[in-house]
Amino acid sequence: IQLVQSAAEVRTPRTSVKVSCKASGYTFTSYFINWLRQAPGQGFEWMGRIDPEDGKAKYAETFQGRVAFTADTSTNTVYVELTRVTFNDTAVYYCARGGNPYDLWGQGTQVTVSS
């Protein structure tokens, strides 16, 4: 049972980034997947969650209009896409299963925004 995330990304400001999280070892549609991030020296920030069964997503107000979650049930993969990135979006991005406390985490994906 695991969540495996995509590799690190580097972006310039005002571009977009997409990170994936592939689930294996359990029934993909039975659990929400949450996205969180941790900026350098900061705590975790919850970005929102998606229900892979129907694709419905809930977003934290901070990210409304700038983030989108999708789920592909053919590959058991969820995605987060963040648009119009700024230096403040530099962070490690995590997917995590279920409700808080989350019982399964991805390994994290470093996203660096640099000019």
C-alpha positions as CSV (number, residue, x, y, z in Angstrom):
1,I,0.0,0.0,0.0
2,Q,1.6,3.2,-1.1
3,L,1.3,6.6,-2.7
4,V,4.2,7.5,-5.1
5,Q,4.6,11.0,-6.2
6,S,6.3,12.5,-9.3
7,A,9.8,14.0,-9.3
8,A,10.8,17.4,-8.3
9,E,9.9,20.4,-10.5
10,V,11.4,23.8,-11.1
11,R,9.3,26.6,-12.5
12,T,9.6,30.3,-13.3
13,P,7.0,32.7,-11.9
14,R,3.6,32.9,-13.6
15,T,3.8,29.4,-15.1
16,S,2.0,26.3,-14.0
17,V,3.1,23.1,-12.3
18,K,1.4,19.7,-12.1
19,V,2.3,17.0,-9.6
20,S,1.0,13.4,-9.6
21,C,0.3,10.9,-6.9
22,K,-0.1,7.3,-7.9
23,A,-1.9,4.9,-5.5
24,S,-1.4,1.2,-5.2
25,G,-2.3,-1.7,-3.0
26,Y,-5.8,-0.5,-2.0
27,T,-9.1,0.4,-3.6
28,F,-8.4,3.8,-5.1
29,T,-12.0,5.0,-5.1
30,S,-12.5,4.2,-1.4
31,Y,-10.5,7.1,0.1
32,F,-10.2,10.8,-0.4
33,I,-6.8,12.1,-1.4
34,N,-5.7,15.3,0.2
35,W,-3.0,17.7,-1.0
36,L,-0.8,19.5,1.5
37,R,2.4,21.5,1.2
38,Q,5.2,22.6,3.5
39,A,7.2,25.6,2.7
40,P,10.7,26.0,4.1
41,G,10.6,26.6,7.8
42,Q,6.7,26.4,7.9
43,G,4.1,24.0,9.0
44,F,1.8,22.0,6.7
45,E,-0.8,23.8,4.7
46,W,-3.8,21.9,3.6
47,M,-4.7,22.7,-0.1
48,G,-7.8,20.6,-0.4
49,R,-9.0,17.1,-1.3
50,I,-10.5,15.1,-4.0
51,D,-12.9,12.1,-4.0
52,P,-11.5,9.8,-6.7
53,E,-14.8,8.0,-7.0
54,D,-16.6,11.0,-8.5
55,G,-13.8,13.5,-9.0
56,K,-15.4,16.1,-6.8
57,A,-12.9,18.4,-5.1
58,K,-12.9,20.8,-2.2
59,Y,-10.3,23.5,-2.2
60,A,-8.9,25.6,0.6
61,E,-10.0,29.2,0.2
62,T,-6.4,30.3,-0.1
63,F,-6.0,28.4,-3.4
64,Q,-9.5,29.0,-4.9
65,G,-9.2,29.7,-8.6
66,R,-5.5,28.8,-8.8
67,V,-5.5,25.1,-8.1
68,A,-7.2,22.1,-9.7
69,F,-7.3,18.4,-8.6
70,T,-8.1,15.6,-11.0
71,A,-8.3,11.9,-10.6
72,D,-7.7,9.2,-13.2
73,T,-9.3,5.9,-12.2
74,S,-7.7,4.1,-15.1
75,T,-4.2,4.6,-13.6
76,N,-5.1,5.2,-9.9
77,T,-3.5,8.6,-10.1
78,V,-4.5,12.0,-8.7
79,Y,-3.0,15.2,-9.9
80,V,-2.6,18.7,-8.5
81,E,-2.1,21.6,-10.9
82,L,-1.1,25.0,-9.6
83,T,-1.3,27.9,-11.9
84,R,0.4,31.4,-11.9
85,V,3.0,30.2,-9.4
86,T,5.0,32.7,-7.3
87,F,8.1,32.4,-5.2
88,N,5.8,31.7,-2.3
89,D,4.7,28.5,-3.9
90,T,8.1,27.0,-3.3
91,A,7.4,24.0,-1.0
92,V,7.3,20.3,-0.7
93,Y,3.9,19.0,-1.9
94,Y,2.4,15.9,-0.4
95,C,-0.6,13.7,-1.1
96,A,-2.2,12.0,1.8
97,R,-5.0,9.5,2.1
98,G,-8.2,9.7,4.0
99,G,-9.2,12.1,6.8
100,N,-7.1,13.9,9.3
101,P,-5.1,12.2,10.7
102,Y,-4.1,10.8,7.3
103,D,-3.1,7.2,7.3
104,L,-0.9,7.1,4.2
105,W,1.4,9.7,2.7
106,G,3.3,10.2,-0.5
107,Q,7.0,10.8,-0.3
108,G,6.7,14.5,-1.2
109,T,7.6,16.4,-4.3
110,Q,9.8,19.5,-4.2
111,V,8.5,22.4,-6.3
112,T,10.8,25.3,-6.6
113,V,9.9,28.6,-8.2
114,S,12.9,30.5,-9.3
115,S,13.7,33.1,-11.9
